[in-house]
Amino acid sequence: MKSMTGYGHQVNDYEQRRYTVEIRTVNHKYHDISLKMSRNISYLECKVRNKLKDTIQRGKIDVSITMEDMGEAPICFNQNVVKGYIQAMLDLQEDNNIDITINMADILALPDVLKKEKQEEDPQIEKEVMETLEQALQKLIQMRATEGEKIQEDLKQRVQKIQGYIEEISTNSTGLVEEYVVKLRRRIKELLQEENIDENRILMETVIFADKSSIEEELTRLRSHIAQFCEMLKEDHIGKKMDFLIQEMNREVNTIASKANCLNITKLVVETKNELENIREQVQNIE
């Protein structure tokens, strides 16, 4: 089990090049990648995205990858930019009837006038980028796994509490129908003031009540859901499955609350729903 929250950072130097990779992940319902790369390695974006998709299954992923070239790369003028600046100055001079002196120092101070010659796609650079990315990802995965272990332990404790509540609910539900029959007989006698009462009517009322108030099916399904949940705790990439299972468990507990006419069961339902809500919040951060 892994948390969706994590951080990975790696800096590698290869000859005259330095690479910096920073990865941050937080919980998110889907798979969302935000990637920023230096312009000189932007041609690797597709491969980097595929690597991220293969490694991280779910979450909001913010990634920054930079390459600093510390070698002596050829410098040249950006001809189109220089011509654009000069033309704009000449137009300004003509439109406003003013004299403008253009010198080399002023041109060199303008943005984007100088540039390094464009580098061709280099297999060695690709290898270095992907190696640095892999190392940052391993740090991220380790952090997410450590956080996942803490979540897993917390979920185990909470689901054990729910198991205990369910068994208490089952115990409290035993004999409810029989108690209802006794109360029904007493009430009918009080109302009719007769010793002889219609047994068939009592039987019919008992059957109706038993059908409406029985929670055995809900308890059986809850036990099944809990068993599935405990098995999921041993697996990876189960955040969405767990989220769905918690919804199903909540549905069964709500049904029990509506059926059981018992104060003790109502209190246990409240405790169960509280634990389910805590589990649901934790599950939101599981990959």
C-alpha positions in Angstrom: 0.0 0.0 0.0 1.3 3.4 -0.9 0.1 6.9 0.0 -0.4 9.4 -2.8 1.6 12.0 -0.9 5.3 12.1 -1.5 8.4 14.0 -2.6 11.5 13.0 -4.6 14.5 15.1 -5.4 17.7 14.2 -7.3 20.7 16.2 -8.7 23.2 14.5 -10.9 26.3 15.8 -12.6 27.5 14.3 -15.9 30.7 15.8 -17.3 29.6 19.4 -18.2 25.9 18.9 -17.5 23.9 19.1 -14.3 20.4 17.7 -14.1 17.9 18.5 -11.3 14.6 16.5 -10.9 12.0 17.4 -8.4 8.7 15.5 -8.0 5.8 16.3 -5.7 2.6 14.2 -5.4 -0.6 14.7 -3.5 -3.9 12.9 -3.4 -6.2 13.3 -6.4 -9.2 11.3 -7.7 -7.5 10.7 -11.0 -4.1 10.7 -12.7 -3.0 14.3 -13.3 0.6 15.2 -14.4 2.0 18.7 -14.5 5.4 18.7 -16.1 8.0 21.5 -16.6 11.2 20.9 -18.5 14.1 23.0 -19.6 13.7 24.0 -23.3 16.9 22.2 -24.3 15.5 18.8 -23.2 11.8 19.5 -23.9 12.0 16.9 -26.8 12.0 14.2 -24.1 8.7 15.2 -22.6 6.7 12.3 -24.1 9.1 9.7 -22.8 9.2 11.4 -19.4 5.4 11.4 -19.2 5.2 7.7 -20.2 7.7 6.9 -17.4 5.6 8.8 -14.9 2.4 7.1 -16.0 4.0 3.6 -15.7 5.4 4.3 -12.2 2.7 6.3 -10.5 -0.9 5.0 -10.9 -2.9 7.8 -9.2 -2.6 11.3 -7.8 -1.7 14.9 -8.7 1.9 14.9 -9.9 4.1 18.0 -10.2 7.4 17.4 -11.9 10.3 19.8 -12.7 13.3 18.7 -14.7 16.1 21.1 -15.6 19.4 20.7 -17.4 22.2 23.2 -16.9 24.9 23.1 -19.6 28.2 24.2 -17.9 30.3 23.5 -21.0 31.4 26.0 -23.7 28.6 26.0 -26.2 28.9 28.2 -29.3 27.1 31.5 -28.9 25.5 33.3 -31.9 23.2 36.2 -32.6 19.5 35.5 -32.9 19.2 37.2 -36.3 15.4 37.5 -36.4 15.2 39.0 -33.0 18.0 41.6 -33.7 16.4 42.6 -37.0 13.1 43.0 -35.2 14.6 45.3 -32.5 16.3 47.5 -35.2 13.2 47.8 -37.3 11.1 48.8 -34.3 13.7 51.5 -33.4 13.7 52.8 -37.0 9.9 52.9 -37.0 9.8 54.8 -33.7 12.3 57.3 -35.1 10.3 57.8 -38.3 6.9 58.1 -36.6 8.1 60.5 -34.0 10.7 62.5 -36.0 13.4 61.9 -33.5 17.0 60.8 -33.8 17.9 57.4 -32.3 21.5 56.2 -32.1 21.8 52.4 -32.3 25.0 50.9 -31.0 26.1 47.3 -30.4 26.2 47.6 -26.6 22.5 48.5 -26.5 21.6 45.7 -28.8 23.5 43.1 -26.8 21.6 44.2 -23.6 18.2 43.4 -25.2 16.5 40.1 -24.3 17.0 37.0 -26.4 19.6 38.7 -28.7 22.3 36.0 -27.9 21.6 32.3 -27.9 23.4 29.1 -27.8 23.4 27.1 -31.0 20.6 24.6 -31.0 21.8 21.1 -29.8 20.7 18.1 -31.7 18.9 15.3 -29.9 21.6 13.4 -28.0 21.0 9.7 -26.9 23.5 10.3 -24.1 21.5 13.3 -22.8 18.3 11.2 -22.9 20.1 8.5 -20.9 21.2 11.0 -18.3 17.8 12.6 -17.9 16.0 9.2 -17.5 18.6 8.0 -15.0 18.1 11.1 -12.9 14.3 10.8 -13.2 14.5 7.2 -12.1 16.5 8.0 -9.0 14.1 10.8 -8.0 11.1 8.4 -8.6 12.7 5.8 -6.3 12.9 8.3 -3.5 9.3 9.4 -4.1 8.1 5.7 -4.1 10.0 5.0 -0.8 8.4 8.0 0.9 4.9 7.0 -0.4 5.5 3.5 0.8 6.5 4.6 4.3 3.4 6.8 4.5 1.3 3.9 3.2 2.5 1.6 6.0 1.3 4.1 8.6 -2.1 4.4 6.8 -2.3 0.6 6.6 -1.7 0.2 10.3 -4.3 2.8 11.1 -6.9 1.1 8.8 -6.3 -2.3 10.5 -7.0 -0.8 13.9 -10.2 0.9 12.7 -11.6 -2.1 10.9 -11.0 -4.2 14.0 -13.1 -1.7 16.0 -15.9 -2.0 13.3 -15.8 -5.8 13.5 -16.3 -5.5 17.3 -19.2 -3.1 16.8 -20.9 -5.4 14.3 -20.7 -8.4 16.7 -22.2 -6.3 19.5 -25.0 -5.2 17.1 -25.6 -8.9 16.2 -25.7 -9.8 19.9 -28.1 -6.9 20.7 -30.4 -7.9 17.8 -30.9 -11.4 19.1 -34.3 -11.8 20.7 -35.7 -8.5 19.4 -38.6 -10.3 17.6 -39.4 -12.4 20.7 -39.5 -9.2 22.8 -41.8 -7.6 20.3 -44.2 -10.5 20.5 -44.5 -10.3 24.3 -45.0 -6.5 24.1 -47.6 -6.9 21.4 -49.6 -9.5 23.4 -49.5 -7.2 26.5 -50.6 -4.2 24.5 -53.5 -6.0 22.8 -54.8 -7.2 26.1 -54.6 -3.7 27.5 -56.5 -2.3 24.6 -59.1 -5.1 24.3 -59.2 -5.9 28.0 -59.5 -9.6 27.0 -57.6 -12.7 27.9 -58.5 -14.4 24.7 -56.8 -12.8 21.7 -56.5 -13.7 18.1 -53.3 -15.7 17.8 -53.4 -15.5 14.0 -53.4 -11.8 14.2 -50.4 -11.8 16.5 -48.6 -14.2 14.3 -49.2 -12.0 11.2 -48.0 -8.9 13.0 -44.9 -10.8 14.2 -44.1 -12.0 10.7 -44.5 -8.4 9.3 -42.3 -7.0 12.1 -39.6 -9.8 11.7 -39.4 -9.0 8.0 -39.1 -5.3 8.5 -36.7 -5.4 11.5 -34.4 -8.3 10.7 -30.8 -7.1 10.1 -29.2 -10.5 9.5 -28.7 -10.0 5.8 -27.1 -6.6 6.4 -24.8 -8.1 9.1 -23.8 -10.9 6.7 -22.9 -8.5 3.9 -21.0 -6.3 6.3 -18.9 -9.2 7.5 -18.2 -10.0 3.8 -17.2 -6.4 3.1 -14.9 -6.4 6.0 -13.2 -9.6 4.9 -12.7 -8.1 1.4 -11.3 -4.9 3.0 -8.8 -6.9 5.1 -7.6 -8.7 1.9 -7.2 -5.4 0.1 -4.9 -4.1 2.9 -2.3 -6.6 1.5 -2.5 -5.3 -2.1 -1.3 -2.2 -4.0 -3.2 0.3 -6.1 -6.5 -0.3 -4.3 -7.6 3.3 -3.4 -10.5 3.3 -5.7 -11.7 -0.2 -4.8 -11.5 0.7 -1.1 -13.5 3.9 -1.6 -16.3 1.9 -3.3 -16.3 -0.7 -0.6 -16.6 1.9 2.2 -19.6 3.3 0.4 -21.2 -0.1 0.4 -20.5 -0.6 4.1 -22.0 2.8 4.9 -25.2 1.7 3.0 -25.5 -1.4 5.0 -25.0 0.4 8.3 -27.6 3.0 7.4 -30.1 0.2 6.6 -29.4 -1.3 10.1 -30.0 2.0 11.7 -33.4 2.4 10.0 -34.5 -1.2 10.8 -33.3 -1.7 14.4 -35.6 -0.3 17.0 -33.1 -0.6 19.8 -31.2 2.2 21.6 -28.0 0.1 22.1 -27.9 -0.8 18.4 -28.4 2.9 17.5 -25.4 3.9 19.6 -23.3 1.1 18.0 -24.3 2.3 14.6 -23.2 5.8 15.4 -19.8 4.5 16.5 -19.5 2.4 13.4 -20.3 5.3 11.1 -17.7 7.4 12.8 -15.0 4.8 12.2 -16.1 4.4 8.6 -15.9 8.1 8.0 -12.3 8.1 9.4 -11.4 5.2 7.1 -13.0 7.0 4.1 -10.8 10.1 4.8 -7.7 7.9 5.0 -8.6 5.9 1.8 -8.7 9.2 -0.1 -4.9 9.3 0.2 -4.2 5.7 -1.0 -2.9 5.2 -4.5 
